């Protein structure tokens, strides 16, 4: 089962472009039922941000497209998922970043 959520925002009013790629820890963590995942892109490019369960099954695709350089935030809404540990992974510019989060209901 895959859920899609298209809530992606760029931080506005920020003239400074990040110097490095980064995937931040989601906030809040643990969460119920919604959390925000922030990430930095020092240059524009294709980004894929997905959430997986502990068995490696993709449960949500949050971002899959071209984004401008800057700080971004994707919202993960997990109301239909069971409590547990989830992994989120960002792939961009030949790099992969992974973090874990905890859904508590």
C-alpha positions as CSV (number, residue, x, y, z in Angstrom):
1,X,0.0,0.0,0.0
2,X,1.5,3.4,-1.0
3,X,0.3,6.8,0.2
4,X,1.2,9.9,-1.7
5,X,1.4,13.4,-0.1
6,X,2.2,16.4,-2.2
7,X,2.9,18.9,0.5
8,X,6.4,20.3,-0.3
9,X,7.4,23.8,0.5
10,X,10.5,25.9,0.0
11,X,11.6,28.3,2.7
12,X,10.8,31.7,1.4
13,X,12.6,34.9,2.2
14,X,15.9,33.1,2.5
15,X,18.6,34.6,0.2
16,X,21.2,32.1,1.4
17,X,21.5,28.9,-0.5
18,X,22.7,25.9,1.7
19,X,26.3,24.9,1.2
20,X,25.8,21.1,1.4
21,X,23.1,18.5,0.9
22,X,21.4,17.6,4.1
23,X,18.5,15.5,5.4
24,X,17.3,16.6,8.8
25,X,15.7,14.5,11.5
26,X,11.9,14.7,11.2
27,X,10.0,16.9,13.7
28,X,8.3,16.0,15.9
29,X,9.8,12.6,16.5
30,X,8.0,10.5,17.7
31,X,5.0,11.7,15.9
32,X,1.2,11.1,15.5
33,X,-0.1,11.4,12.8
34,X,1.9,14.0,11.0
35,X,5.6,15.1,10.9
36,X,7.8,17.4,8.8
37,X,10.9,16.4,7.0
38,X,13.4,19.2,6.1
39,X,16.2,18.9,3.6
40,X,18.7,21.2,2.0
41,X,19.8,21.3,-1.7
42,X,22.8,23.4,-2.6
43,X,21.8,23.2,-6.3
44,X,18.7,22.5,-8.2
45,X,18.1,18.9,-9.3
46,X,16.0,15.8,-9.2
47,X,14.9,14.7,-5.7
48,X,13.2,11.5,-4.5
49,X,12.1,11.3,-0.9
50,X,10.3,8.2,0.1
51,X,9.2,6.5,3.4
52,X,9.6,2.8,4.0
53,X,8.5,0.4,6.7
54,X,11.0,-1.9,8.5
55,X,10.5,-4.6,6.0
56,X,11.7,-2.3,3.2
57,X,8.3,-1.7,1.6
58,X,7.7,1.8,0.3
59,X,4.7,3.3,2.1
60,X,4.8,6.9,0.9
61,X,6.4,8.9,-1.9
62,X,6.7,12.4,-0.6
63,X,8.8,14.0,-3.4
64,X,9.7,12.8,-6.9
65,X,10.7,15.6,-9.1
66,X,12.9,18.6,-9.9
67,X,13.4,21.1,-7.1
68,X,15.3,24.4,-6.9
69,X,18.2,25.0,-4.6
70,X,17.3,26.0,-1.1
71,X,15.7,24.6,2.1
72,X,12.7,22.5,1.6
73,X,10.1,20.7,3.8
74,X,7.9,17.8,3.1
75,X,5.0,16.7,5.3
76,X,4.4,13.1,6.0
77,X,0.8,12.2,7.1
78,X,0.6,8.6,8.5
79,X,-2.9,8.4,9.9
80,X,-3.6,5.2,8.0
81,X,-0.3,3.4,9.1
82,X,0.3,1.4,12.2
83,X,2.6,2.5,15.0
84,X,6.3,1.6,14.4
85,X,9.6,2.5,13.1
86,X,9.8,4.0,9.6
87,X,12.8,4.9,7.4
88,X,12.9,7.9,5.1
89,X,15.4,8.1,2.3
90,X,16.3,11.0,0.0
91,X,18.1,10.4,-3.2
92,X,19.6,13.4,-5.1
93,X,22.7,14.2,-7.2
94,X,24.0,10.7,-6.9
95,X,23.8,10.8,-3.1
96,X,21.5,8.9,-0.7
97,X,20.6,10.0,2.8
98,X,18.6,7.9,5.3
99,X,17.1,8.5,8.7
100,X,14.6,6.7,10.9
101,X,11.4,8.0,12.7
102,X,8.9,6.6,15.1
103,X,5.1,6.7,14.7
104,X,3.3,6.3,18.0
105,X,-0.5,6.1,18.1
